[in-house]
Amino acid sequence: MADPLPTRADYRHFLPIQTRWNDMDRYGHVNNMVYYGYMDTVVTDFIIRHGGLDTAESPVVGLVIESLCRYQHPISFPDIVEAGLRVGKLGNSSVRYEVGIFVQGEDAIAAHGHFVHVYVTRADNRPTPIPAGIRAALEPLVM
């Protein structure tokens, strides 16, 4: 028996994202690769706005080491998606972000997945503890 699909209530933070005409593929729906962009956008927006990450200057950055996306139903332009975010695991130097993609105003999940960041020093790409500001922002998202 398959695990039940996540619902909106399973996510702690949401970001609306406008689909674009060029997100569409020949089959008339948003291309599968674009969903990874939605996932990256909700996470990066969150850690910049709430965790204080300076993508240009921060001495510590998160590198993606794993990702997965499961598709439930298609999205099309001009839909607005709402990317839901939660944290599945918050370690010392790594975090597993879990993302649900919903069409605005709909309860059914369109896609869901995760990716893992390992925080490293920008200078040498060596693992390092998650910066305190980012950790503090992520803690309320832990499920």
N, C-alpha and C positions, 0 to 999 in steps of 0.2 A: 504494500500500500504506500502510495506516495505521500510525502509530507504535505500538510495543507499549505496553500499559497499565503504569503504575507498579505496583510491588509494595511490600509492607511494608518490604523491605530498602532501598528507595529513600528512606526517611524516617529522620530522626535523632532525633526526639522525638515522643512520643505522649501524648495526653490522653484518658482515658475520659470520655464524656459520655452521660448517661442520656437516652433519648428520653422525651418526655412525651405523654400522651394527646392533648393539644390540638395537638401537632405534626402530627397525622394530617389528611389531607384526605378528601374524599368517596370517593376511589378506594381507600381502605384502606392508604395508605402515607404516609410522611413527605412533607409538601409541599415542593416544590422550593425555596421561599424559606428554609426552615429550614436547609438545607445551608449557606447563606451565614452563618447564625448560628453553626453549628459551626466554620466557617472562622475567623470573627472571634473566637470563644471561644478556640480553641487558640492563636492569635497573641497576643491580648491577655493571656491567662493567662501565656504564656511571657515576654512582655516586662515584665510586672509582677513575676513571681516571680524571673526570672533576669536581667533587665536593669535592674531598679530603677525602672521607670516609676511615677510617682505620678500617676494619672489626674486627680486633683483639683487638684494644685498644680504639676506640672511645667511649666516655662516653654517646653518643647519637646514637641510632640505629633505623632503620625503621622496624616495624613489620607489616606483611600483615594481614589485617582484612577483605578483600573481594577480590574475583577474579572471572573472567568469561572468557570463550573462546568460540568463534563461529567458526566452521570449514566450509570452503567453498569447498576445494578440497584436495585430499591427496598429501602427500610428501613421497618420497621414498629415500632410500640409493642408490647411493652416492650423492644425491642432496646437494647443499650448499644453506642454507636459508639466507635471509637477514631480520633481525628483525628491523623493523622501530619503532621509539619511538617518542612520543609526550606527552605533559602533558595536560590532560583535565581539571584539577582543581588543583590549588595550594593554599592551605589554610595556617593557622598559624602553625599547627602541623601535617597536613596530606596532602597527594598528591595523585591524581589519575593519574597513568601512563596508557597510551593507547598504545598498541603494535599491529603492523601489521606484519604478517609473509608472506614473498614472497619467491618463489624459485628464486635463482639468475638468472638474465636475463629475468625474466617473469614479466609482468605487472599485471596479475591477482593475487589478494590476495588469499592466501591459508587458512589463519585463521586470526582472529583479536579478541582482547579482552582487558581486563584491569585488573589492580589490584590496591588496595589502601594500601599505607603505612601510619601508624601513627607513628610519631617519638616519642620515649620515652627515658627516662634516663635508661641506662643499669642497674644501681644499683637497681632501684625499679619499673621499667616498668611503670612509670607515664608519661603521655603525656607532651611534651615539644616543644617549637618552633623548626622548621626545622633549622638546623645549617646554618649560613650565607653563607658558601662556597657552600653547597649543594643547597640552595635557589638560589644563583647567577647563578649556573650552569643550574638549571631547568627553570629559567625565560624565556630564549630564546626558550624553547620547548613548552611554553604555546600556545594553539590554541585558 
